[in-house]
Amino acid sequence: PHGNRTRVLWVGSSDPDQKKPQRFLDLASDVPDELFAMVSKEMPNDDGYHNQLRQNAKDIDNLDFIGEVPPDEVHQYYRNAKILVNTSDYEGFPNTFLEAWRYETPIVSLFFDLDGLLSSNEVGVFSGDMAQLARDVRRLGREDELRSRMGAAGRELVNERYSISSVAKEYESVFEAATEP
């Protein structure tokens, strides 16, 4: 239940150019009344950035820098998260969104709206700037019922559009169309 969830979560590689993990640290500093957890994998040829993030995180009392987590263990973090935060400037289709929605965890995204999916389906919030991101995290952090409703809508979206059976049906229709005379 959302009333039992404790942390605002960030999951991703510590890619400073795409994922912008420092923004999550800045968010945690700006929202001291919430607890934050950061699951972050070091990038190849990192040049010390990941360790610098870890060091910076030590100065933020409400942030737990988890570091890398085996894929089969990351689900416990989604399951217990109030919100998943995305700080990227751009993405393809983030697996983290699907993983969060699987556990009815809504998304708050700084700059990436997945072609309007967040703002038009009430499965999360598109913030647009850091000040609004902080306001959105504070609001959703307080509102268990809103988070629960958004999370349930996210899980429904995954089941309708991205489950194995729905994706298989899409492939089937494409293959049928390709083989028709």
C-alpha positions in Angstrom: 0.0 0.0 0.0 1.2 3.5 -0.8 0.7 4.5 2.9 3.6 2.1 3.8 6.0 3.3 1.1 8.9 5.3 2.4 11.3 6.6 -0.3 11.6 8.6 -3.5 13.6 6.4 -5.9 16.0 7.0 -8.7 17.3 4.0 -10.8 19.8 4.3 -13.6 23.4 4.3 -14.8 25.5 7.1 -13.5 25.8 8.7 -17.0 26.3 12.4 -16.4 25.4 13.3 -20.0 22.1 11.4 -20.4 20.8 10.3 -17.0 21.9 13.4 -15.1 22.1 11.7 -11.7 23.4 14.8 -9.9 20.0 16.4 -10.4 18.6 13.7 -8.1 21.1 14.6 -5.4 20.1 18.2 -5.8 16.4 17.3 -5.5 17.1 15.4 -2.3 18.8 18.4 -0.9 15.8 20.6 -1.9 13.2 18.3 -0.4 14.6 17.5 3.0 11.2 16.3 4.4 11.3 13.2 2.1 13.6 10.2 2.1 15.4 9.3 -1.1 17.2 6.2 -2.4 19.5 6.1 -5.4 20.2 2.8 -7.3 23.1 3.7 -9.7 25.3 1.6 -11.8 28.8 2.8 -12.7 29.3 3.5 -16.4 32.3 1.9 -18.3 35.2 4.4 -18.6 33.6 6.4 -15.7 36.7 8.4 -14.7 35.6 8.6 -11.1 32.1 10.2 -11.7 30.2 7.4 -9.9 32.5 7.6 -6.9 32.1 11.4 -6.8 28.3 10.9 -6.8 28.6 8.5 -3.9 30.8 11.1 -2.0 28.4 13.9 -2.7 25.5 11.7 -1.5 27.2 11.3 1.9 26.5 15.0 2.6 22.7 14.6 2.1 21.1 13.2 5.2 17.9 12.1 3.6 19.6 10.2 0.7 20.7 6.6 0.7 23.1 6.0 -2.2 22.6 2.3 -2.8 24.9 1.9 -5.8 24.6 -1.1 -8.1 22.0 -3.7 -7.4 21.6 -7.1 -9.1 18.7 -7.0 -11.6 16.7 -9.6 -9.6 17.0 -7.5 -6.4 16.0 -4.1 -7.8 12.3 -4.9 -7.6 12.3 -4.5 -3.9 13.1 -0.8 -4.3 10.3 -0.2 -6.8 7.9 -2.1 -4.6 8.7 0.2 -1.6 9.0 3.4 -3.5 6.6 6.3 -3.3 7.7 7.7 -6.6 10.3 7.0 -9.3 12.1 10.1 -10.4 13.6 10.5 -13.9 16.1 13.3 -14.4 17.2 12.6 -18.0 17.0 15.2 -20.7 16.1 12.5 -23.2 15.3 8.8 -23.2 14.3 6.0 -25.6 11.7 4.0 -23.8 12.9 3.7 -20.2 12.6 0.2 -18.8 12.6 1.9 -15.4 9.1 3.2 -16.2 7.8 -0.3 -16.9 9.5 -1.7 -13.8 8.0 1.1 -11.6 4.5 0.7 -13.0 4.7 -3.0 -12.5 4.7 -2.2 -8.8 2.1 0.6 -9.1 4.8 3.2 -8.5 4.1 6.5 -10.4 6.7 8.4 -12.3 7.8 12.0 -11.8 9.9 13.1 -14.8 11.9 16.3 -15.1 12.2 16.6 -18.9 11.0 13.4 -20.5 7.2 12.9 -21.1 7.4 9.7 -23.3 5.3 11.3 -26.1 2.8 12.7 -23.6 2.2 9.4 -21.9 2.8 10.7 -18.4 0.7 13.8 -18.7 -2.2 12.3 -20.7 -2.7 9.0 -18.8 -2.3 10.1 -15.2 0.4 7.5 -14.6 2.9 10.1 -13.4 3.8 13.8 -13.7 5.9 15.7 -16.2 7.6 18.6 -14.3 9.6 20.5 -16.9 12.0 22.3 -14.5 13.8 21.6 -11.2 11.6 23.9 -9.1 8.4 22.2 -10.4 10.1 18.7 -9.9 10.6 19.5 -6.2 7.0 20.7 -5.9 5.7 17.6 -7.6 7.7 15.3 -5.4 6.5 17.1 -2.3 2.9 16.9 -3.4 3.0 13.2 -4.4 5.0 12.4 -1.3 2.2 13.6 0.9 -0.8 12.3 -1.2 -1.0 8.5 -0.7 -4.3 8.3 -2.5 -3.1 10.2 -5.6 0.0 8.1 -5.8 -2.0 4.9 -5.4 -4.4 6.0 -8.2 -1.5 7.0 -10.5 0.3 3.8 -9.7 -2.7 1.6 -10.5 -3.2 3.5 -13.8 0.4 2.8 -14.6 0.1 -0.9 -13.9 -3.1 -1.0 -16.1 -1.2 0.8 -18.9 1.6 -1.8 -18.7 -0.9 -4.7 -18.8 -2.8 -3.1 -21.7 0.1 -2.0 -23.9 3.3 -3.6 -22.9 2.5 -7.1 -21.5 3.8 -10.1 -23.3 0.4 -11.0 -24.6 -0.4 -7.5 -25.9 3.0 -7.1 -27.6 2.7 -10.6 -29.1 -0.7 -9.6 -30.6 1.0 -6.6 -32.2 3.8 -8.7 -33.7 1.2 -11.2 -34.9 -0.8 -8.5 -36.7 2.4 -7.2 -38.3 3.5 -10.6 -39.5 0.0 -11.4 -40.8 0.0 -8.1 -42.7 3.4 -8.8 -44.1 2.4 -12.3 -45.4 -0.9 -11.3 -47.0 -0.8 -11.4 -50.8 
